[in-house]
Amino acid sequence: MSQPIRVTSIQSANADFTCQLITQHLESQLGMPAEFVKDIPWPEREERLAAGDIHLGWMCGWPYVKKADQKPPSVQLVAAPVMRHPRYQQRPIYFSDVIVHRASKYYRFADLRGAVWAYNEPHSHSGYNLTRYHLAMMGETSGYFGRVVAAGSHLNALNMVLARQIDATAIDSTVLELELEARPELEAELRLIDTLGPSPIPPWVVTRNVAPELREAIRRVFLQMHEQSEGRAILAQGQLLKMVRVEDRDYDPIRDMARLARQISW
């Protein structure tokens, strides 16, 4: 490529620093310029990735399957992270942690009928799609919550719980763990009342306008990070253990959950 590899994250803002380090690592390992694109809203990041103006991105699994199911697909899989914590069983999975304020009267998801619920945004699997799937599996197709509001992001939803503006929300487990590491005092203010999942973890994807040989070179850098001291340090900073190869069929569970979730009316 004559231009820099443009990289972005369509994840929570607390993942940006890790993605910046990964971008620098790619530049070093590939011997070509790489630029991390972050100072624009995430919807614009997603649009530019879909258009091929951004070449490489870390994105939610639900938007990934939508783009992968286009004819032709607009993105292809590179790799997926495996998180460091034992709960992830050294697999490329994650969870949605349902949280309330520590002083809340709610102790189980089943207690939340009539509660005020927030989702992060409607393109999210962990904060939106998976909750609706869970309600469908409960046989609750409408009106389970008393009120549902859009928070705009997982971190906004977390802060709304802390401020007692909402009763509960579902947060990407990796986002919550990073935030608790950065702000350990939050542990005393929150209570985990349920865990939804596991689900296939958000993958790294590359656009079709990146040459096949460069796609493979990028994949090799990702898959070898845990074998190098610099790569291990970057992974550890983001609570990651390693990156692994994934196939499109690994995201079929998200497709299946989305089909059931469509029947749910908030």
C-alpha contacts under 8 A as a table, 3 or more apart, distances in Angstrom:
res1	aa1	res2	aa2	distance
1	M	4	P	7.13
1	M	5	I	7.68
1	M	210	V	7.76
3	Q	33	P	7.73
4	P	32	M	7.09
4	P	33	P	4.75
4	P	34	A	4.92
4	P	35	E	6.33
5	I	32	M	7.93
5	I	33	P	6.38
5	I	34	A	4.50
5	I	35	E	6.11
5	I	54	I	7.57
5	I	55	H	6.18
5	I	56	L	7.46
6	R	34	A	5.84
6	R	35	E	4.85
6	R	36	F	5.97
6	R	37	V	6.61
6	R	53	D	7.65
6	R	54	I	4.94
6	R	55	H	5.35
6	R	56	L	6.43
7	V	23	T	6.65
7	V	34	A	7.14
7	V	35	E	5.98
7	V	36	F	4.77
7	V	37	V	5.92
7	V	54	I	6.11
7	V	55	H	6.10
7	V	56	L	4.75
7	V	57	G	5.58
8	T	19	C	7.36
8	T	36	F	5.65
8	T	37	V	5.09
8	T	38	K	6.37
8	T	45	R	6.85
8	T	54	I	7.15
8	T	56	L	6.45
8	T	57	G	4.77
8	T	58	W	6.68
9	S	15	A	7.54
9	S	16	D	6.57
9	S	19	C	6.70
9	S	37	V	7.93
9	S	38	K	7.37
9	S	42	W	7.92
9	S	45	R	7.68
9	S	57	G	5.40
9	S	58	W	4.82
9	S	59	M	6.50
10	I	42	W	5.74
10	I	45	R	6.78
10	I	46	E	6.66
10	I	57	G	6.98
10	I	58	W	5.81
10	I	59	M	4.92
10	I	60	C	7.11
11	Q	15	A	6.53
11	Q	16	D	7.88
11	Q	58	W	6.80
11	Q	59	M	6.17
11	Q	60	C	6.99
12	S	15	A	5.76
12	S	16	D	7.54
12	S	153	S	7.09
12	S	154	H	6.72
12	S	155	L	7.29
12	S	175	V	6.65
13	A	16	D	5.43
14	N	17	F	6.97
14	N	175	V	7.11
14	N	178	L	7.15
14	N	179	E	7.24
15	A	18	T	5.53
15	A	19	C	6.38
15	A	175	V	7.70
15	A	238	G	7.24
16	D	19	C	5.04
16	D	20	Q	6.11
16	D	38	K	7.41
17	F	20	Q	5.02
17	F	21	L	6.42
18	T	21	L	5.15
18	T	22	I	6.25
18	T	234	I	6.75
18	T	235	L	7.70
18	T	237	Q	6.86
18	T	238	G	5.60
19	C	22	I	4.90
19	C	23	T	6.11
19	C	36	F	7.57
20	Q	23	T	5.10
20	Q	24	Q	6.39
20	Q	36	F	5.88
21	L	24	Q	5.09
21	L	25	H	6.17
21	L	234	I	6.46
22	I	25	H	4.93
22	I	26	L	6.16
22	I	234	I	6.96
23	T	26	L	5.10
23	T	27	E	6.30
23	T	34	A	6.18
23	T	35	E	6.72
23	T	36	F	6.12
24	Q	27	E	5.09
24	Q	28	S	6.29
24	Q	34	A	6.92
24	Q	35	E	8.00
25	H	28	S	5.10
25	H	29	Q	6.08
25	H	231	G	7.39
26	L	29	Q	5.13
26	L	30	L	5.77
26	L	34	A	7.03
26	L	218	I	7.27
26	L	221	V	6.81
27	E	30	L	5.40
27	E	31	G	5.65
27	E	32	M	5.38
27	E	33	P	5.41
27	E	34	A	5.19
28	S	31	G	5.36
28	S	32	M	7.31
29	Q	221	V	6.89
30	L	217	A	7.41
30	L	218	I	7.64
30	L	221	V	7.95
37	V	40	I	7.49
37	V	45	R	7.73
38	K	41	P	7.76
38	K	45	R	7.81
40	I	44	E	6.49
40	I	45	R	6.71
41	P	44	E	5.52
41	P	45	R	6.49
42	W	45	R	4.82
42	W	46	E	6.22
43	P	46	E	5.11
43	P	47	E	6.21
44	E	47	E	4.94
44	E	48	R	6.06
45	R	48	R	5.25
45	R	49	L	6.14
45	R	54	I	7.65
46	E	49	L	5.07
46	E	50	A	6.14
47	E	50	A	5.12
47	E	51	A	6.17
48	R	51	A	4.98
48	R	52	G	6.16
48	R	53	D	5.12
48	R	54	I	5.48
49	L	52	G	5.11
49	L	53	D	5.91
49	L	54	I	4.52
49	L	55	H	6.17
49	L	56	L	7.22
49	L	57	G	7.13
49	L	207	T	7.05
50	A	53	D	7.74
50	A	54	I	7.84
50	A	67	K	7.82
50	A	74	S	6.18
50	A	75	V	7.31
50	A	207	T	7.35
51	A	54	I	7.51
51	A	74	S	7.99
52	G	55	H	5.72
52	G	207	T	5.73
52	G	208	R	7.31
52	G	209	N	6.39
54	I	57	G	7.62
54	I	207	T	7.80
55	H	206	V	5.63
55	H	207	T	5.25
55	H	209	N	7.64
55	H	210	V	6.79
56	L	204	W	7.13
56	L	205	V	5.73
56	L	206	V	4.48
56	L	207	T	6.49
57	G	204	W	5.49
57	G	205	V	5.44
57	G	206	V	6.56
58	W	202	P	6.77
58	W	203	P	5.77
58	W	204	W	4.26
58	W	205	V	6.35
59	M	63	P	7.23
59	M	64	Y	6.72
59	M	202	P	5.51
59	M	203	P	5.93
59	M	204	W	6.34
59	M	205	V	7.36
60	C	63	P	5.84
60	C	64	Y	6.29
60	C	124	S	6.58
60	C	125	H	6.78
60	C	201	I	7.58
60	C	202	P	4.44
60	C	203	P	6.82
61	G	64	Y	4.84
61	G	65	V	6.27
61	G	125	H	6.75
61	G	200	P	7.00
61	G	201	I	6.63
61	G	202	P	4.77
61	G	203	P	6.50
61	G	251	Y	7.00
61	G	254	I	7.08
62	W	65	V	5.38
62	W	66	K	6.53
62	W	123	H	7.09
62	W	124	S	6.66
62	W	125	H	5.47
62	W	254	I	6.36
62	W	255	R	7.50
63	P	66	K	5.11
63	P	67	K	6.28
63	P	123	H	6.54
63	P	124	S	7.64
64	Y	67	K	5.23
64	Y	68	A	5.97
64	Y	75	V	7.68
64	Y	203	P	7.87
65	V	68	A	4.83
65	V	69	D	5.92
65	V	251	Y	7.02
65	V	254	I	7.79
65	V	255	R	7.01
66	K	69	D	5.28
66	K	70	Q	6.69
67	K	70	Q	5.39
67	K	73	P	5.80
67	K	74	S	5.62
67	K	75	V	6.37
68	A	72	P	7.90
68	A	73	P	4.53
68	A	74	S	6.35
68	A	75	V	6.08
68	A	76	Q	6.96
68	A	248	D	7.92
69	D	72	P	7.67
69	D	73	P	5.89
70	Q	73	P	4.64
70	Q	74	S	6.78
73	P	76	Q	7.24
73	P	208	R	7.98
74	S	207	T	6.15
74	S	208	R	6.13
75	V	205	V	6.05
75	V	206	V	5.47
75	V	207	T	4.50
75	V	208	R	5.87
76	Q	205	V	5.36
76	Q	206	V	5.35
76	Q	207	T	6.32
76	Q	208	R	7.04
77	L	203	P	6.87
77	L	204	W	6.23
77	L	205	V	4.49
77	L	206	V	6.39
77	L	246	V	7.07
77	L	247	E	7.04
77	L	248	D	7.24
78	V	203	P	7.40
78	V	204	W	5.46
78	V	205	V	5.11
78	V	206	V	6.39
78	V	215	R	7.46
78	V	218	I	7.56
78	V	219	R	5.40
78	V	245	R	7.00
78	V	246	V	7.54
79	A	203	P	6.04
79	A	204	W	5.44
79	A	205	V	7.29
79	A	219	R	6.60
79	A	222	F	6.87
79	A	223	L	7.26
79	A	243	M	6.05
79	A	244	V	5.38
79	A	245	R	4.77
79	A	246	V	5.79
80	A	92	P	6.18
80	A	201	I	6.84
80	A	202	P	6.76
80	A	203	P	4.47
80	A	204	W	5.83
80	A	243	M	5.41
80	A	244	V	5.44
80	A	245	R	6.48
80	A	246	V	6.42
81	P	92	P	5.75
81	P	201	I	7.20
81	P	202	P	7.82
81	P	203	P	7.06
81	P	240	L	6.62
81	P	241	L	7.48
81	P	242	K	5.95
81	P	243	M	4.41
81	P	244	V	6.33
82	V	88	Y	7.34
82	V	90	Q	5.96
82	V	91	R	5.58
82	V	92	P	4.60
82	V	93	I	7.00
82	V	240	L	5.95
82	V	241	L	5.55
82	V	242	K	5.42
82	V	243	M	5.91
82	V	244	V	7.12
83	M	88	Y	6.22
83	M	90	Q	6.96
83	M	91	R	7.69
83	M	92	P	7.25
83	M	93	I	7.93
83	M	174	T	7.85
83	M	239	Q	6.08
83	M	240	L	4.32
83	M	241	L	5.25
83	M	242	K	7.28
84	R	88	Y	7.34
84	R	90	Q	7.39
84	R	236	A	7.70
84	R	239	Q	5.44
84	R	240	L	4.88
84	R	241	L	4.52
85	H	88	Y	6.02
85	H	89	Q	7.87
85	H	239	Q	7.53
86	P	89	Q	5.46
86	P	90	Q	7.16
88	Y	91	R	5.80
88	Y	92	P	7.43
88	Y	93	I	6.22
88	Y	94	Y	6.65
90	Q	241	L	7.81
92	P	200	P	6.21
92	P	201	I	5.48
92	P	244	V	7.47
93	I	198	P	5.99
93	I	199	S	5.44
93	I	200	P	4.60
93	I	201	I	4.48
94	Y	172	D	7.40
94	Y	173	S	6.40
94	Y	174	T	7.02
94	Y	197	G	7.16
94	Y	198	P	5.42
94	Y	199	S	5.57
94	Y	200	P	6.48
94	Y	201	I	5.29
95	F	126	S	7.10
95	F	172	D	6.11
95	F	173	S	5.23
95	F	174	T	7.81
95	F	195	T	6.57
95	F	196	L	5.78
95	F	197	G	4.92
95	F	198	P	4.87
95	F	199	S	6.19
96	S	126	S	5.35
96	S	127	G	6.98
96	S	130	L	7.79
96	S	170	A	5.54
96	S	171	I	5.23
96	S	172	D	4.73
96	S	173	S	5.35
96	S	195	T	5.68
96	S	196	L	4.98
96	S	197	G	6.38
96	S	198	P	7.77
97	D	170	A	5.32
97	D	171	I	5.20
97	D	172	D	6.36
97	D	173	S	5.52
97	D	176	L	7.91
97	D	192	L	6.67
97	D	193	I	7.83
97	D	194	D	6.19
97	D	195	T	4.61
97	D	196	L	6.41
98	V	109	F	7.53
98	V	168	A	6.84
98	V	169	T	5.61
98	V	170	A	4.29
98	V	171	I	6.38
98	V	192	L	5.83
98	V	193	I	5.75
98	V	194	D	5.10
98	V	195	T	5.85
98	V	196	L	7.53
99	I	161	V	7.85
99	I	168	A	5.64
99	I	169	T	5.79
99	I	170	A	6.42
99	I	171	I	7.52
99	I	190	L	6.59
99	I	191	R	5.56
99	I	192	L	4.57
99	I	193	I	5.85
99	I	194	D	7.39
100	V	104	S	6.25
100	V	106	Y	7.21
100	V	161	V	6.14
100	V	167	D	5.96
100	V	168	A	4.78
100	V	169	T	7.09
100	V	190	L	5.85
100	V	191	R	5.38
100	V	192	L	6.62
100	V	193	I	7.17
101	H	104	S	5.17
101	H	161	V	5.82
101	H	162	L	6.03
101	H	164	R	6.98
101	H	167	D	7.28
101	H	168	A	7.72
101	H	189	E	5.89
101	H	190	L	4.65
101	H	191	R	5.92
102	R	188	A	7.03
102	R	189	E	4.97
102	R	190	L	4.55
102	R	191	R	5.01
103	A	189	E	7.74
104	S	107	Y	7.87
104	S	167	D	7.39
106	Y	109	F	7.75
106	Y	111	D	5.76
106	Y	112	L	6.65
106	Y	193	I	7.63
107	Y	111	D	6.62
107	Y	193	I	5.30
108	R	111	D	5.25
108	R	112	L	7.22
108	R	193	I	4.96
108	R	194	D	6.11
109	F	112	L	5.45
109	F	193	I	6.51
109	F	194	D	6.05
110	A	113	R	6.93
112	L	115	A	5.13
112	L	144	Y	7.90
112	L	145	F	6.80
112	L	168	A	7.99
113	R	144	Y	5.25
113	R	145	F	5.22
113	R	146	G	6.93
114	G	144	Y	6.22
114	G	145	F	4.42
114	G	146	G	3.79
114	G	147	R	7.23
115	A	145	F	5.16
115	A	146	G	5.05
115	A	147	R	6.67
115	A	167	D	6.04
115	A	168	A	7.54
116	V	145	F	6.26
116	V	146	G	5.68
116	V	147	R	4.78
116	V	148	V	5.89
116	V	149	V	7.73
116	V	166	I	5.21
116	V	167	D	5.09
116	V	168	A	6.69
117	W	145	F	6.56
117	W	146	G	7.82
117	W	147	R	6.24
117	W	148	V	4.83
117	W	149	V	6.39
117	W	166	I	6.01
117	W	167	D	5.97
117	W	168	A	5.15
117	W	169	T	5.68
118	A	148	V	5.56
118	A	149	V	4.77
118	A	150	A	5.60
118	A	151	A	5.95
118	A	157	A	6.31
118	A	166	I	6.74
118	A	168	A	6.63
118	A	169	T	5.19
118	A	170	A	7.86
119	Y	122	P	7.57
119	Y	127	G	5.34
119	Y	128	Y	5.63
119	Y	148	V	7.49
119	Y	149	V	6.54
119	Y	150	A	5.29
119	Y	151	A	5.98
119	Y	152	G	7.72
119	Y	153	S	7.94
119	Y	154	H	7.76
119	Y	157	A	7.01
119	Y	169	T	6.21
119	Y	170	A	6.92
120	N	124	S	7.19
120	N	127	G	5.59
120	N	128	Y	6.94
120	N	150	A	5.82
120	N	151	A	4.88
120	N	152	G	4.89
120	N	153	S	4.34
120	N	154	H	5.08
120	N	156	N	7.50
120	N	157	A	6.19
121	E	124	S	5.84
121	E	127	G	7.11
121	E	128	Y	6.68
121	E	150	A	6.07
121	E	151	A	6.82
121	E	152	G	5.29
121	E	153	S	6.28
122	P	128	Y	5.80
122	P	129	N	7.56
123	H	128	Y	7.27
123	H	129	N	7.83
124	S	127	G	5.52
124	S	128	Y	5.37
124	S	129	N	6.32
125	H	128	Y	5.50
125	H	129	N	4.49
125	H	130	L	5.54
125	H	254	I	7.77
126	S	129	N	6.42
126	S	130	L	5.45
126	S	131	T	7.37
126	S	170	A	7.03
126	S	171	I	6.64
126	S	172	D	5.47
127	G	130	L	6.61
127	G	131	T	6.60
127	G	154	H	7.40
127	G	169	T	7.59
127	G	170	A	5.24
127	G	171	I	5.80
127	G	172	D	6.73
128	Y	131	T	5.46
128	Y	132	R	6.47
129	N	132	R	5.32
129	N	133	Y	6.23
129	N	257	M	7.49
129	N	258	A	6.29
129	N	261	A	6.29
130	L	133	Y	4.91
130	L	134	H	6.10
130	L	196	L	7.36
130	L	197	G	7.78
130	L	257	M	7.00
130	L	258	A	7.81
130	L	261	A	7.47
131	T	134	H	5.04
131	T	135	L	6.29
131	T	170	A	7.35
131	T	196	L	7.74
132	R	135	L	5.03
132	R	136	A	6.18
132	R	261	A	4.90
132	R	262	R	7.76
132	R	264	I	5.95
133	Y	136	A	5.00
133	Y	137	M	6.26
133	Y	257	M	5.71
133	Y	258	A	6.97
133	Y	260	L	5.90
133	Y	261	A	4.36
133	Y	264	I	7.86
134	H	137	M	5.11
134	H	138	M	6.33
134	H	196	L	7.53
134	H	261	A	7.95
135	L	138	M	4.95
135	L	139	G	6.31
135	L	140	E	5.10
135	L	141	T	6.68
135	L	261	A	7.94
135	L	264	I	7.39
136	A	139	G	4.98
136	A	140	E	5.51
136	A	141	T	5.86
136	A	260	L	6.53
136	A	261	A	6.30
136	A	263	Q	7.32
136	A	264	I	6.54
137	M	140	E	7.49
140	E	143	G	7.72
140	E	144	Y	6.40
140	E	264	I	7.61
141	T	144	Y	7.67
141	T	263	Q	6.42
141	T	264	I	4.65
141	T	265	S	6.13
142	S	264	I	5.89
142	S	265	S	4.77
142	S	266	W	5.66
143	G	146	G	6.81
143	G	265	S	7.16
143	G	266	W	5.96
144	Y	266	W	7.35
145	F	148	V	6.64
145	F	266	W	7.26
148	V	266	W	6.74
151	A	154	H	7.37
151	A	156	N	5.65
151	A	157	A	5.18
151	A	160	M	7.87
152	G	156	N	6.48
152	G	157	A	7.50
153	S	156	N	5.17
153	S	157	A	6.27
154	H	157	A	5.05
154	H	158	L	6.18
154	H	171	I	5.85
154	H	172	D	7.31
154	H	175	V	7.55
155	L	158	L	4.96
155	L	159	N	6.23
156	N	159	N	5.10
156	N	160	M	6.16
157	A	160	M	5.00
157	A	161	V	6.41
157	A	169	T	6.60
157	A	171	I	7.92
158	L	161	V	5.24
158	L	162	L	6.41
158	L	169	T	7.48
158	L	171	I	7.61
159	N	162	L	4.92
159	N	163	A	6.11
160	M	163	A	5.04
160	M	164	R	6.10
160	M	165	Q	5.12
160	M	166	I	5.89
161	V	164	R	5.01
161	V	165	Q	6.10
161	V	166	I	5.44
161	V	167	D	6.27
161	V	168	A	6.36
161	V	169	T	7.52
162	L	165	Q	7.73
162	L	189	E	6.92
162	L	190	L	7.39
163	A	166	I	7.88
164	R	167	D	6.64
166	I	169	T	7.93
171	I	175	V	7.01
171	I	176	L	6.45
172	D	175	V	5.30
172	D	176	L	6.36
173	S	176	L	5.11
173	S	177	E	6.11
174	T	177	E	5.17
174	T	178	L	6.23
175	V	178	L	5.29
175	V	179	E	6.23
176	L	179	E	5.12
176	L	180	L	6.10
177	E	180	L	5.12
177	E	181	E	6.19
178	L	181	E	5.11
178	L	182	A	6.32
178	L	238	G	7.44
178	L	239	Q	7.43
179	E	182	A	5.03
179	E	183	R	5.83
179	E	184	P	7.82
180	L	183	R	4.92
180	L	184	P	4.86
180	L	185	E	7.61
180	L	186	L	6.35
180	L	187	E	6.75
181	E	184	P	5.55
183	R	186	L	5.96
184	P	187	E	5.84
185	E	188	A	6.07
185	E	189	E	7.53
186	L	189	E	5.15
186	L	190	L	6.37
187	E	190	L	5.62
187	E	191	R	7.74
192	L	195	T	7.80
199	S	253	P	7.24
199	S	254	I	7.12
200	P	250	D	6.96
200	P	251	Y	6.04
200	P	253	P	7.44
200	P	254	I	7.30
206	V	210	V	7.18
206	V	215	R	7.07
207	T	210	V	5.95
208	R	211	A	7.49
210	V	214	L	6.57
210	V	215	R	6.38
211	A	214	L	5.34
211	A	215	R	6.27
212	P	215	R	4.99
212	P	216	E	6.31
213	E	216	E	5.21
213	E	217	A	6.27
214	L	217	A	4.89
214	L	218	I	6.12
215	R	218	I	5.18
215	R	219	R	6.21
216	E	219	R	4.96
216	E	220	R	6.18
217	A	220	R	5.14
217	A	221	V	6.42
218	I	221	V	5.20
218	I	222	F	6.45
219	R	222	F	5.15
219	R	223	L	6.15
220	R	223	L	5.13
220	R	224	Q	6.02
221	V	224	Q	5.34
221	V	225	M	6.20
222	F	225	M	5.46
222	F	243	M	5.90
222	F	244	V	7.79
223	L	226	H	7.42
223	L	242	K	7.33
223	L	243	M	5.24
223	L	244	V	5.74
223	L	245	R	7.16
224	Q	227	E	5.34
224	Q	228	Q	7.07
224	Q	231	G	7.84
224	Q	243	M	7.80
225	M	228	Q	5.67
225	M	230	E	7.65
225	M	231	G	4.26
225	M	232	R	6.11
225	M	235	L	7.71
225	M	242	K	6.83
225	M	243	M	7.29
226	H	229	S	7.44
226	H	231	G	5.63
226	H	232	R	4.77
226	H	235	L	7.39
226	H	241	L	7.13
226	H	242	K	5.35
226	H	243	M	7.58
227	E	231	G	7.18
227	E	232	R	7.02
228	Q	231	G	5.19
228	Q	232	R	6.03
229	S	232	R	5.12
229	S	233	A	6.21
230	E	233	A	5.24
230	E	234	I	6.44
231	G	234	I	5.19
231	G	235	L	6.19
232	R	235	L	5.05
232	R	236	A	6.00
232	R	241	L	7.73
232	R	242	K	7.81
233	A	236	A	5.13
233	A	237	Q	6.19
234	I	237	Q	5.19
234	I	238	G	6.71
235	L	238	G	5.35
235	L	239	Q	6.26
235	L	240	L	4.66
235	L	241	L	6.15
235	L	242	K	6.70
236	A	239	Q	4.81
236	A	240	L	5.37
236	A	241	L	6.65
237	Q	240	L	7.40
246	V	250	D	6.55
247	E	250	D	5.45
247	E	251	Y	7.66
248	D	251	Y	5.69
248	D	252	D	7.37
249	R	252	D	5.21
250	D	253	P	7.26
251	Y	254	I	5.54
251	Y	255	R	6.86
252	D	255	R	4.95
252	D	256	D	6.21
253	P	256	D	5.01
253	P	257	M	6.11
254	I	257	M	5.05
254	I	258	A	6.02
255	R	258	A	5.17
255	R	259	R	6.41
256	D	259	R	5.31
256	D	260	L	6.74
257	M	260	L	5.34
257	M	261	A	6.05
258	A	261	A	4.90
258	A	262	R	6.28
259	R	262	R	5.61
259	R	263	Q	7.90
260	L	263	Q	6.13
260	L	264	I	8.00
261	A	264	I	5.63
